[in-house]
């Protein structure tokens, strides 16, 4: 998809160059330079670049008298490009254009220098040894001092009938030196200016429409993306306004010094505001801290380039700025592609916009750094179209992401409602379990050994469920972990309720209930329930609890086995604070040993025998923070006997304890 978009943008860029690059005089022949311009009555000469020769000052500035002297008169050379362009040349440049009026009457012409401003620009008409100054301007010349009130520099000239002469132009630049020239009649100049102003202000109107739409959008959606986009689009509009010369004409006509320097900070503002827009659009400050730092670096880099002009000079700073801007746009494209891969269609317009502006920026970079032979009008038109296209894409991206965020917000609200309902249901189930537990505990006070054992073993599952519910409510992301808790909840709940009902019924009727029937059980399911029950307990005791995955299916009476394993794990954690506990399974022929290993203090042989008796606790339980009733292992022994299970308890003083329960593999 992105490759198709990139191809489309490239084709659009080529079309832009072709469409807007129509020369003012299509008959101009670059292979026959240094001819004389023939002035005919009421016929505009159009582009006169092919008639231009040039000389570049090497040391001190030269005067017109110096240039007219024999020492320099023959040093002029034909230009090798479609228009005068000497890269970033910081010294004075001289242009010479020979002119002959073949009409018998005088002709009024307008020499159009297609640039909005140069720090120094002088235009002279030399004929028959006479010199006429057509234009003189420097960094102190205000816009009102121009002979023609036009956003580009224009010098009027009157050529007498059958008169020969030469036009000399001297100028300096603090940036690009490209200077296309055309010679127009008053009528052709009026036609050209009307067309150019109309085209320019159509672009400005489109940009103003984008900005207005974004500000209106901000009234309906309280999202900072619209403000960030307005600032970026405003920077684009100001940049185009300045490059076209209208800023000097309408915004600061009395500040020529600022006008010549302003292209640097205004140009640097483009990638800076683009970086700020990207930060807001992708919310990089919270979601992508690394990318956020890159975008801030872009802002700081552009600021540094502007400040560097006071050290290395405006010309060098502007040249670096062109390269830095292209690099910044390339960064935006890479970030956009990464965002597209992560977020999908919501960032499609964002990526497309940057691909379009990258094409135009690469053209501008080649023009400024490699002296590509593309006219100033061509490059500006390509950049203008690309920027408007980019602004359009960014505006659509802003609207699109707001719509997507609204959908996400609605979806999140629905998910929160579903989670709240799920939590309410879980609380209801937990409440029913606790009621039955308290009933069993009340009956246990009548000294029924069955209920005493049952309430002892159910304390841990209920504690685990409370801890899981409490942790669920504290989570920031709704629904996170609900599936695992729901699965363990249902598993424990089913076993607990059945055991409580049997224990209570047996105590009330005095009749012994039938033993549970063995059933095929996945060890993974059993271990998952144990992990859920003891996770919070282990964390509280600073115990490293680990479960080794096992995929065997065993044939067991599920609840008695769960009670036995619960006692094993509970003791391993209770008497092993700060240690490690490992739960695993080991196959031995047709049987599997369900094992619990701990790294506690261990027990001697006498202690090991004693703890198996009812109401006897190990010596390690002397710690006041360790509580227990001393009935756990006696319950294990009783359950193992009732269900024909084999269990062992192995321990050595100072080497921990290992508890094992031997069960049969299913279908063997």
N, C-alpha and C positions, 0 to 999 in steps of 0.2 A: 504494500500500500504506500509506504513512504517513498519507495523508488519511483512509483508512478507520479506521486506528487512532486518529487524533485525534478523529474523529467518535464512535467507540465510547467513548473516554475522556470526552468531553463529555457524552454520554448517561448514562454511569455517574455522573458528577458530579451531573447534574440529579436522577438517581434517588436519589443519596445525600442530597441536600438535601431531596427530597420525603419520603424514608423516615424520616430522622432528625429532621425538622423538625416532627413532630406536636406541637402545643402541649399543654401540660398541661391546659388548659381550652379545649376546642374551641368553647365557646359565647361566648368573650370577644369583645366588640364594640368595635373601636378607634374607632368613630364616636361612642361615648357615654362619654367619659372623665369622670373626677372624680365618680363615683358612690360610694356607700357599700357596703362589703363586708358582706353579711348573713351572720352566722354561725348555722348551724343545727346541731342536735345530730347529732354523728357524721358530718357531711357535709363532706368536704374542699373548700376553695375553689379549689384548684389555682392556676393562674396568676392573679396579681392585678395584672399590669402595667397593665391598662386603668384601674385605679383610682388610679394614681400621678400626683401632681403634683410639680413640682420648683422649686427656687430655687438659683441658682448664686452663690456668694460672689464679690464683686467685689474686695474689698480684704483687710482683716484677717479672720481666722477669727471666726465668730460662735458664740455659745453657744446652748443651747436657750432660755434666757430671752429672748435677742435675737429668736429666730425666733418665739416665742410673743407677742411684743409687737405692738401694732397696726401699728407701722411696717413689719413684715415679714410679718405673718400673711396679708395679702391679695396678696402678691407671687408666690405660687406659681402655676405655669402647668401645664396638661396636657402630658404628654410627647407628641411627635409621631411616635415610633417604636414598634415592637412591645414594646420594653423600654427602660428608662432607658439612654441612650447619648449622651454628650456629647463624643465624640471624645477627643482628648488634652488634657483640661482639667486643669490642674495645681493649681487651688485647690479649696476645699471645695465639695461638692455636697450639697444637702438634698433628701430625698424625703419626701412626706407621703401616708399612706394612711388614709382614714376607715374605721372598723369599727363595726358594731353587732351585738350578740348578741341575736337574736330568740328564743332559747331561754330558758326560765325557769331553767335550771341553768347553772352555770359550765362553760366549755369550755376544754380544753387544746388549744393549737395550737402548731405549729412553723413559724416564719417562716424559710424557706430562701432564703438569698441565694446565688444560683448563681455563686459565685466562690470560688476557693481561698484568696485572701488579698488584703487591701488594707492599705496602710500605716497608715491610720486608718479605723476603722469603729465608730460608736456607734449603738445602737438604743434608742429610748425609747418607752414606752407612756404616753400622756397621756389622763387621763379624770377629769372632774369636778374639775379643778384640781389633781389629784394626778399626780405624775411618778414612773414606775418605770423604772429603767435595766435594760434587758433584755440589753444586750451592750456591752462596752467593750474595744476592742483597738487596739493600735498596733504599731510595729515592735519592741517589746520583749515582746509577748505570745506566749508559747510555745504549741505545739499543745495541751499538757496543760491550759492555762488556758481552753480553749474549753468552754462549757457542754455542748456535744454533740460527742462524738468522731466527727466526720464530715469527709470531705476537703473539703467545701464548708462555708461559714460558716452556722451554724444558731442562731437565737435562740428559745428556748421562751417562750411567753406564755400566761397564764391570763386569760380574759375572763369576768367575773362575769355572772350571768344578767341579761338585759335591759340590759346596760351598753353605753353608747356611748363611743367614744374615737378617738384617732388614733395611728398609728404614725409616728414620725419617725426617719429614718435620715440620718446624716451620714457621708460617706466622702470620702477622697482617693485618688488613684491616681497611680502613676508610669508608667502605660501606658494601655491601653484602659480606658475608664470604663464599659463596658457592664455592667449589673447586672440580670439577670432575677430576678424574685421569685415565690415561690409560698407559699401558706399551707396547710399539711397537718395532718391529724389524725395522732396517733401511728401508727395503722394504715396510712394511706396513705403516711406517711413511710417506714415499714418496707418496704412494698411497693416504693416508688420506689427506695429505697437498694439493696435486694436486686437489682432489675433493673439499676440503673446499675452497681453493682459487678461483677455477672456479665458485662455487656457489656464493661466496661472491661478486666477481667482476661482475657477471651477474646482481646482484641487484644494484651494484653501477652504472653499465652502464645504466640500466633502469632509475635510478634517474637522472643521467647526461643527458639522453635523454629528460626527462621531463623539466629539467631546460633549456636546449638549445632550446627546442620547445617554451617555454614561452618567452625567450628572443627574438627569431625570431618573435613570435607573437606581441611582443611590437613594432617591426619595422613596422608592418602593421597597428596596431591599437594603437592610442595614448591614452591608458587607463592604469591607475596605477595598475590595478588588476594583470597584468602580472609581474610587478616588485615585488609586494607584494608576489605573488606566488613563484617567483624565490627565494626570500629570505627565505620563509618557506621551500621550497623543499631543498634549500642549507643547512638549519639547520638540516633537517632530514638526509641528506647525511652525514654531518659532525658527527652527533650523532652516526650513524651506523658505520662509519669509526673509531670513537674513541672506541666504545664499542667492536668492533672486534679486536682492537689492532693495526690496520694498521696506525692510526694516530701517534702512538709512533714510529712505524717503519719507516714511510716516512715523516711525517710533523714536528715532534719535537723530533728526536731521542736523542738529547743531553739535553733534559729538563725533566728528570724523575720526579722532584718535581711537575712541572706543570701537567705532565701526570696523576699523582695520584689524583690531585685535579680537573682536567679538566672535569671529568664526571658530576660534579655538575653544573658549568655554562653552559656547552654545553647542558645538559639535561634540564636546566631551559630555555634555548633559544628556545626550541621547542614550549612550550605553549605560550611563549611571542611572537614569530613570528607568531604563529597560530592566536593569538588574533589580531595582527596588520593586518594580511591577512583578517580576518573576518571583521575588521573595514572598510577596503578598499572595500572588496567584497560587503558588504551590505550598504556601504556609511552611516554608523551609525552616523558619526559626524553631518550630516545634517538632516538625516531622523529619526534616533532613538537615541536621546541624552541620554536617560536612559541606553540603551544597550551599548552605546559608553563608558559610565562611568564604566560599569561592565568590559568591555574588557580592559580598561586602568588599572582597579584595578588588573586584572590578570597579566598584565605586571609588575606593581609595586610589586605585591606579589612575583613573581618569582625573581625579583631583590632583594627584601628583604631577601628571603631565601638564596640566594648566599652570601649576606653580613653577614647573621647570622652565617655562618660557622666560622667566626672569633671570635664569642662570645661563641657559644654552641659546636663548633667543627664540622669538616667535616662529621663525621659519623652520628651525630644526624641531621645535615642539609640535608644530602642525604636522610635519611629516611623520613623526612618531605616533601622533594621535590617530592618523589614518590607519596605520598598522595595528595599533592597540584596539581600535574600534572593530576592525575585522576579526581580530582574535577574540574580542568579547562576544561578538555575534556568533562565532564558532562555538564558544562555550555555551551560549544560550541554546544553540541547535542541539548540542550533545545532551544538555540537561533536558531539553524538550523531548528528545528521542527516549531518554531514560524514563521520563515521566509517562510517555506514551506506552512504553512497555509495561509500566506498573499500573497505570490508571486506565489505559485503553482509550476509548473514543472520546472521553471528556476532555482530553488534551490534544485532539487531532488538529483543531484550528490553531492552537498554540504552536505546534510543531510546524505546520504549514506556513504560518506567518514568518517564522524565523528562517525557514528555507528560502522564502522569497527574498527577504532582505539580505540574506547571505550572498545570493547571486549578484545583486546590485553592489554590495559592499566589495566583493571580489573584483568586480569591474573597476570600481573606484580605486582599489588598491593597486591594480595593474596600471591604471592611468597615472597614479602619483608616484609609484615606485619603479615601474618598468617602462615608463614613458610610452605606454600603448597609444597608438594614434587614433584616439576617439575624441571628437570635438567636445568642447565644454558644454554646448547645448545638448549633445547626445548623452553625456554622462549625467548631467543634471536631470534630464527627462527620465532616464532610466532610474535614477535614485528617487525621483519624485514619485513615479508610478509604484516603485517597490515599497516606498514608505507608506503610501496610501493603502496599498494592498496589505502590508504588514499591520497597519493600524486597524483595517477592517477585520483581519483575521483575529487580532488580539481582542477587538471588541466582541466578536462572535464567541471567542473563547471565554471571555468574562461572563457573558450571558449564559453560555452553555454550562459552565461550571456552577453558576448560581442555581440553575435549574436542577442540575445533578445533586447539588448539596441539599436542596429542598427535598428531593426524593429520598436522599439518604437520611435526612432528618425524620421524614415521615416513617421510613422503614425502621429507623432506630426507635422511634416512639412505639411502634407496633411490637418490636422485639422486647422493649422494656415492659410493656403491658403483659406480654406472654410470660416473661420471666417473673414478674410480680405474681401472676396467677399460679405459676409453677411453685414459687416459694411459699405461697399461701397454702397450696396443697401439701407441700412437704411438711410445713409446720403443723398442719392438721393431723397428718399421719404420725408425726413425732409426738404430738400431744396424746394421741390414743395409746401409743406405745408406753409413754411415761405413766399414764393412768393405770395400765395393766401392771407395769412394774411396781408402782406404789401399792397396788392391791396385793401383789405377790409378796412384797416386803412386809406388809401388815400381817398377812397370814403366816409369814415366816417367823414372826415373833411368837407363834404358838409352838415353836421348836420342831416344826416339820422339817426333817433333814432334806427332803426333796426340794422344798421351796427355798431353803437356805442356800443349797447348791445352785439352784436356778438363778436366784437373784444375784448371787456372787458372779456368775458367768455373764449375766446380762448387763452388769454395770458398765463394762468396757464398750460393748456395742452402742449403748445409749450415749455414753460420753463421746464416742467417736462421731455419732450423728449430730450431736449438739455442736461439736467443734467444726464439722463440715458445713453446717448451716450458717454458723457465725462467720466462717471464712468466705462463704458464698456471698453473704450480704455486704462484706467489706470490699468486694471486687469492684473495680471501676468499669470494667467491660461487662455489660449485661450478658448473662447466659454463659459466661466463661466457666467451664468445668461442670455445668449442670448435668450433662449427659453421664459423666463418670459418677457423680454423686447419686444421680437418679438410679443408675444401675446397681451400685452398691447398696443404696437405700432399700430398693425392692428386694434384693437378695437377703439382706440382714433382717428386714422387716418380716418377710415370709417365715424365716426360721424362728425368729424371736416370738412372733405371735403364736405360732403353732406350739412351741415349747411351753410358753406361759399358760396357754389354754389347757395343755395336757397336765402340767404341774398343778394348776389350780383345781382342775376337775378331779385329779387323783387325790388331792388333799381333802376335797370336800366329800367325795364318795368313799374314800378309803380303799378303792380298788386300783390295783396296779394296771397301768396302760400297757398295751403291746409296744414292743420295741419298734423303732423306725425300721423301715425296709431299706436295704441297700439299693443304691441307684448309681448309674454311671455319671461321674462328675469330672469335669475338666479341672485339673490342678490349677491352671491359670486363673480360673474363676474363683477358686478358694483363696489363692494367694492374693488376688486383687481385693477381695473383701478384707483380708488381714491388713493389707497395706493401707486401705482407706480408714480402717478402724484405728490404727496405731500411728498414723502419720503425725497428727497433732501432738500425741503423747510423747513420741520420740523427739520431736522438735523442742518440746518443753524441757525434756531431760537432757538436751544436747547430745542425743544418741544418733549415730549414723546408721539409719535403718535401710537395708538393701534387700531387694527380692530378686533372686535369680530366676529368670523365666523358665517355665516348664510346660511342655505341651502334652504330657501324658494324661490319659483318661483312666480314672481309678473307680473301683466299685466300693462305695462307702455309704454308711448312714450319715448323711451330710451334717446335720446339726450336732450330734455328739462329737464328730471329728472337728468341727469348727470350734466347739467349746474346749476341746483338748488343746488345739493349736493356739487358741486365744490365751489359755493359761500359760502355755510355753512362752509365747511372745511377751505377754504382760510381765512375767517374772524376769525375762531377759532384759527388758527395758528398765523395770523398777529397781533392780539390784545392780545396774550397770550404767550409772549416770556418766555422760561424757565419753562412753565407749562406743563399740560397734556391735550391731546385731545383723546377722545374715539369715535369711529364710530361703531354703532351697529344697530340692528333691533329688534323690539318688536311687536309681533302679538297681534292684538286686534280684535277678531272675524274674519270677512272676510277681514280685512285690516291689513296692516303691517305699523308700524311707522319706517321710516328710520331716525335715530337720530344721532346728533352730539353734544357731551358734551365737554365743556372746563372748565378749572379751573381759568379763567381770573378774571378781576376786577368786571365783572358784570355791570349791568345798572339799573338805577331807571326806574320807569314807564314812566316818561316824556322822558327820553333818549331813551327808547325802542320804543316809538311812533315816535320820531324824526328820528331815523336812517332808518326807513322804507321809508322815503321820498327821492326822487332823489337828488343826489349831497350833501347828509348830511352824515357826518362821526361821529362816536361816540367820546366821549371825551377822551377815552383811546388812540385814534389815535393821540393825541397831541405829542406823541413821534416822534422825527424827523426821526428815523429809520423806522417808519411805514408809508408805502405809500399806496395809494388807491384813487379811484375816487369818492367814495360815491354813486355808482350806483348799487352795488351788490344786496342789498335787494329789491330795486325797480324792478330790473330785476326778482328776485324771485317772487315777487308779480304778475308781469305781466304774467310770464310763468305759474304760478299756476292758474291764472284766465283763460288763454287761453286753458288750458288742463284740467280744472275742477279738480284741485288738491287742497287738503287742507294742509296748512302749519301753523306752530306756532313758535313763538320765545318767550322763557321764560327766565327771568333773574332776579337776585336779586343783589343788590349792595354788592360786596365782596364775592359772592358765585358762580360766573361763569354764563355761559349762555348755554341754551339747545335749539337747533333748530331741528324741526321735520317736516318731509314730510310724509303725509298719502297716501299710495297707496293700490290698491286692489290686493288681492291674485289671481293668475291665476286659471281659471277653476272653480271659485266660482260664 
